[in-house]
Amino acid sequence: MRTLFKFAAAVVTGTLLSGCGGEDFTGAYRFKDSSMNGTMVLNVHGDEAELFGDLGKGGIKPLGKMSVSVKDEKLLLDAVNSSTRLVMKRNVDERSLDCLNCKVLGMRTDEHVWKYDPEGPYDVDQMLKEQARKNEEALNAELEKIQKEALEQARRDSEAPKLTPYEGDWVYQRTTKHDPLTIMGIWREKQVRVWSFKFENMDRLGYEVPGFEVTDAGLKIGDGSKTHLYTLSADEKVLTCQDCNKPVSWAKADPKKNLSDRHYARKMAGNP
């Protein structure tokens, strides 16, 4: 009897050890080909798994949850909400996975290698929560930006009628040969806009819509620390900066001439 008991105990112990020594597929595995916008990730943990798309800066997109089982050293993944079963086995590198029936995922062929991802397995629920938080922050920031822009535009619109004395197209008076050709349009309807070009060939270098404010002292142009005060000459043909760290002036273009005429524009800007 004691001998029979020992034999039974040995069989049970051997069975338990055999079960403990089975294949453990816990981890994350990635697949990507040229037809995909991102990477498909299989995330295995315990008796559960998730399939999600990793879109890089676009975040992650859940593709489905699966239950996990192992049979004959094969990983069986059964979709929770359908009858789809995905079957994989360990790759010869003993880390990655060989998919045996990937056509069930809409792929052209069954056999694909899913590369082992040493960063896995992932806490997908936490990743989605963090993604939702960041998306909400980004949305709030965008809404705040839109609100600020709307308020700024309303302020500009209220200031625009005061631009009447300064209306016209103005050309920056170059002081060095390295200065670009810069044109500033000041109009009540379109307000203040600035274009800069290469002096030699008129290739555009930049465009901006600076802030402005009409005060009793003159016209303030710019944003933040770059805001400067300009005053009109007695004949209203020159705008001069009153608080710049170097001489800055703008000459008013002849309204009967077109600044798209390169010769005229260069002549107005000067060629020191």
KETORLUM-428185 format. One line per 10 residues: number of its first residue (from 1); their letters; for each residue x, y, z of C-alpha. Coordinates in pm, 1 decimal. Example, Ala and Ser with C-alpha at 12.3 -4.5 7.8 and 13.67 -1.06 7.14 Angstrom:
REM residues 2
1 = as = 1230.0/-450.0/780.0 | 1367.0/-106.0/714.0
//
This chain:
REM residues 272
1 = mrtlfkfaaa = 0.0/0.0/0.0 | 281.7/238.7/91.7 | 451.2/156.4/-239.2 | 131.6/231.1/-434.1 | 88.5/561.8/-247.0 | 445.9/666.0/-329.2 | 388.3/581.4/-695.9 | 68.3/789.0/-707.9 | 243.3/1082.2/-538.8 | 527.6/1061.6/-789.8
11 = vvtgtllsgc = 281.2/1067.7/-1081.7 | 100.0/1374.0/-942.1 | 427.0/1554.4/-873.1 | 552.1/1477.7/-1222.2 | 229.8/1609.9/-1373.6 | 255.8/1933.6/-1178.0 | 616.2/1984.5/-1278.0 | 527.6/1917.0/-1640.4 | 253.8/2182.2/-1625.7 | 488.1/2437.4/-1469.8
21 = ggedftgayr = 740.4/2374.3/-1742.9 | 492.3/2457.7/-2024.3 | 545.8/2741.1/-2272.4 | 489.8/3088.5/-2126.1 | 389.9/3340.2/-2393.7 | 360.4/3638.9/-2160.4 | 495.3/3949.3/-2334.5 | 435.5/4180.4/-2628.3 | 489.2/4107.7/-2997.3 | 485.7/4346.3/-3291.7
31 = fkdssmngtm = 405.1/4311.5/-3659.1 | 438.9/4571.8/-3933.9 | 451.5/4575.2/-4310.7 | 462.2/4847.5/-4575.2 | 83.6/4855.2/-4617.7 | 20.5/4950.0/-4253.6 | 12.2/5303.0/-4112.4 | 138.8/5186.1/-3775.3 | 241.9/4869.4/-3594.3 | 11.1/4593.0/-3476.2
41 = vlnvhgdeae = 86.6/4481.7/-3121.3 | -15.5/4158.3/-2951.1 | -6.5/4200.5/-2573.7 | -22.1/3874.3/-2374.3 | -54.8/3859.2/-1995.7 | -185.3/3562.1/-1802.0 | -500.3/3421.0/-1959.4 | -582.4/3746.8/-2138.9 | -446.1/3932.0/-2439.1 | -513.2/4248.4/-2636.4
51 = lfgdlgkggi = -448.2/4342.7/-2994.0 | -389.1/4712.6/-3055.6 | -247.2/4941.4/-3319.2 | 50.6/5157.0/-3226.0 | 24.2/5470.2/-3440.2 | 328.0/5643.5/-3291.2 | 243.5/6008.6/-3228.4 | -116.0/5921.3/-3314.8 | -139.8/5709.3/-2999.8 | -277.6/5357.0/-2973.4
61 = kplgkmsvsv = -602.0/5210.6/-3104.8 | -760.5/4902.9/-2938.9 | -840.2/4630.3/-3191.2 | -981.7/4359.6/-2965.1 | -951.6/4149.0/-2651.8 | -877.3/3776.7/-2651.4 | -865.0/3487.0/-2411.0 | -540.8/3290.9/-2393.6 | -480.2/2917.8/-2382.0 | -185.3/2695.2/-2467.5
71 = kdekllldav = -207.8/2356.3/-2637.1 | 73.6/2146.7/-2781.7 | 311.9/2442.0/-2731.5 | 86.8/2661.1/-2945.2 | -64.7/2989.6/-2833.4 | -440.0/2995.8/-2892.4 | -602.1/3338.6/-2891.2 | -982.0/3342.0/-2896.2 | -1154.7/3673.2/-2964.9 | -1388.5/3769.8/-2681.6
81 = nsstrlvmkr = -1661.2/3908.6/-2907.4 | -1641.8/3669.3/-3202.0 | -1552.6/3313.0/-3299.2 | -1213.9/3414.7/-3440.9 | -917.7/3211.9/-3318.8 | -560.3/3320.9/-3382.7 | -292.8/3052.7/-3353.3 | 76.7/3113.6/-3297.3 | 387.2/2923.0/-3199.8 | 731.0/3020.7/-3075.0
91 = nvdersldcl = 975.4/3131.5/-3343.6 | 1314.8/2961.5/-3380.1 | 1471.5/3260.8/-3203.3 | 1275.7/3144.7/-2894.4 | 1146.4/3498.9/-2840.7 | 928.7/3606.1/-3134.1 | 609.6/3435.1/-3252.2 | 519.2/3268.0/-3580.8 | 158.3/3332.6/-3677.2 | -1.8/3025.9/-3834.7
101 = nckvlgmrtd = -334.1/3170.5/-3954.8 | -297.1/3547.7/-3984.1 | -550.2/3560.9/-4267.3 | -818.7/3575.9/-3997.0 | -684.1/3927.3/-3925.5 | -736.1/4030.4/-4286.8 | -375.8/3972.6/-4391.4 | -286.4/3837.3/-4734.4 | -104.0/3531.3/-4603.4 | -121.6/3318.0/-4289.7
111 = ehvwkydpeg = 243.0/3300.0/-4190.1 | 398.1/3611.5/-4040.3 | 662.7/3667.5/-3775.1 | 562.6/3887.1/-3481.5 | 881.0/4033.2/-3335.2 | 934.4/4015.5/-2961.5 | 900.7/4351.2/-2784.5 | 1117.9/4361.6/-2469.9 | 911.2/4653.4/-2333.3 | 601.4/4438.0/-2292.4
121 = pydvdqmlke = 365.1/4330.6/-2165.8 | 186.5/4665.6/-2150.7 | -86.8/4793.3/-1922.4 | -316.5/4881.7/-2211.3 | -596.6/5018.3/-1992.4 | -352.4/5258.4/-1827.1 | -210.2/5356.3/-2166.2 | -560.0/5438.9/-2290.3 | -635.8/5644.0/-1978.5 | -311.7/5838.0/-2021.2
131 = qarkneealn = -385.5/5886.8/-2389.8 | -734.9/6016.7/-2310.8 | -588.6/6257.2/-2054.5 | -334.3/6392.3/-2303.0 | -599.7/6423.7/-2573.6 | -821.0/6619.5/-2335.2 | -530.6/6847.6/-2241.2 | -450.2/6903.3/-2608.6 | -815.9/6979.2/-2684.7 | -838.3/7224.2/-2394.3
141 = aelekiqkea = -515.9/7392.0/-2507.4 | -650.8/7422.1/-2862.0 | -979.9/7567.1/-2737.2 | -788.9/7814.2/-2520.8 | -576.1/7911.5/-2820.7 | -886.4/7964.6/-3034.5 | -1043.7/8175.4/-2760.2 | -730.9/8390.1/-2726.7 | -712.6/8434.9/-3103.3 | -1079.0/8537.4/-3112.4
151 = leqarrdsea = -1026.0/8790.0/-2832.8 | -714.6/8925.5/-3004.6 | -899.2/8957.1/-3334.8 | -1182.7/9141.0/-3159.9 | -927.6/9377.8/-3006.8 | -761.4/9431.6/-3345.4 | -1097.0/9499.7/-3507.2 | -1176.0/9761.5/-3243.6 | -836.2/9927.2/-3300.0 | -851.0/9913.8/-3680.6
161 = pkltpyegdw = -1053.2/10236.2/-3733.8 | -776.0/10427.3/-3553.4 | -524.1/10326.3/-3822.8 | -652.8/10588.0/-4066.4 | -355.2/10829.9/-4029.9 | -109.8/10544.1/-4088.5 | -278.5/10376.6/-4385.7 | -55.5/10280.1/-4676.5 | 221.2/10044.8/-4784.4 | 549.3/10111.8/-4607.7
171 = vyqrttkhdp = 899.9/10000.8/-4707.1 | 1172.1/9941.8/-4449.0 | 1474.7/10163.9/-4507.1 | 1772.8/9929.8/-4528.5 | 2085.2/10032.2/-4335.8 | 2314.5/9744.0/-4440.6 | 2350.9/9534.6/-4754.5 | 2244.3/9228.6/-4554.0 | 1900.0/9369.5/-4470.1 | 1604.8/9208.4/-4648.8
181 = ltimgiwrek = 1348.8/9403.3/-4845.8 | 1059.2/9439.3/-4601.6 | 713.8/9575.4/-4677.8 | 449.8/9659.3/-4418.3 | 88.1/9711.7/-4515.3 | -124.7/9919.8/-4277.6 | -492.6/9933.5/-4366.9 | -808.8/9956.5/-4161.7 | -964.4/9660.0/-4341.3 | -665.1/9424.0/-4337.8
191 = qvrvwsfkfe = -486.2/9589.9/-4045.7 | -107.5/9538.1/-4009.0 | 80.8/9279.7/-4215.8 | 452.5/9242.7/-4285.8 | 631.6/9064.2/-4572.1 | 1006.4/9018.1/-4609.0 | 1197.7/8923.8/-4924.9 | 1553.1/8866.8/-5038.2 | 1672.8/9198.3/-5174.9 | 1850.3/9041.6/-5472.8
201 = nmdrlgyevp = 1570.6/8830.4/-5621.5 | 1254.9/8908.5/-5419.4 | 1220.9/8548.3/-5294.9 | 986.5/8553.4/-4997.0 | 1154.1/8507.2/-4658.7 | 861.6/8549.7/-4424.4 | 516.7/8681.8/-4345.2 | 371.5/8791.2/-4013.3 | 70.2/8963.4/-3866.0 | 209.6/9156.9/-3568.8
211 = gfevtdaglk = 4.2/9303.5/-3290.0 | -67.9/9674.6/-3295.9 | -217.5/9948.3/-3083.1 | -286.3/10312.2/-3161.8 | -201.8/10540.0/-2868.5 | -177.9/10913.5/-2813.1 | 200.6/10879.3/-2845.1 | 187.9/10696.3/-3178.4 | 145.7/10350.8/-3330.3 | 276.4/10050.1/-3138.2
221 = igdgskthly = 367.4/9751.9/-3357.2 | 488.0/9409.3/-3245.8 | 426.3/9150.4/-2978.3 | 563.3/9126.9/-2626.1 | 920.6/9248.4/-2587.0 | 939.3/9314.6/-2962.5 | 675.6/9588.1/-2947.4 | 801.3/9929.5/-3058.8 | 649.3/10275.8/-3084.8 | 639.5/10451.9/-3422.9
231 = tlsadekvlt = 551.4/10810.9/-3504.6 | 464.2/10984.8/-3830.5 | 672.6/11259.1/-3981.5 | 509.6/11597.2/-4038.1 | 446.6/11515.8/-4405.7 | 311.5/11169.4/-4305.6 | 553.8/10995.1/-4542.9 | 793.9/10841.6/-4289.0 | 735.4/10616.7/-3987.6 | 1017.3/10635.9/-3733.9
241 = cqdcnkpvsw = 1079.4/10403.1/-3440.8 | 1111.7/10593.2/-3114.0 | 1239.5/10315.2/-2886.7 | 1445.5/10084.6/-3110.1 | 1809.9/10021.3/-3022.0 | 1913.8/10135.5/-3370.3 | 1770.6/10377.4/-3627.1 | 1460.5/10222.2/-3786.2 | 1236.2/10398.0/-4034.6 | 981.0/10311.8/-4300.3
251 = akadpkknls = 905.7/10515.6/-4612.9 | 554.1/10535.3/-4752.2 | 516.8/10397.2/-5103.7 | 350.0/10598.6/-5376.0 | -13.2/10472.8/-5386.1 | -6.1/10514.2/-5764.1 | 282.6/10268.5/-5798.1 | 299.0/9894.2/-5738.8 | 551.7/9742.0/-5499.6 | 543.7/9421.2/-5703.4
261 = drhyarkmag = 763.4/9620.9/-5941.3 | 1103.2/9496.4/-5823.2 | 1289.5/9800.8/-5947.1 | 1059.6/10039.0/-5761.8 | 1055.5/9825.8/-5443.6 | 1436.5/9806.0/-5433.9 | 1466.3/10178.0/-5498.2 | 1228.8/10249.2/-5209.4 | 1422.7/10019.7/-4972.6 | 1761.4/10165.2/-5060.4
271 = np = 2087.1/9987.0/-5134.4 | 2349.0/10098.8/-4878.9
//
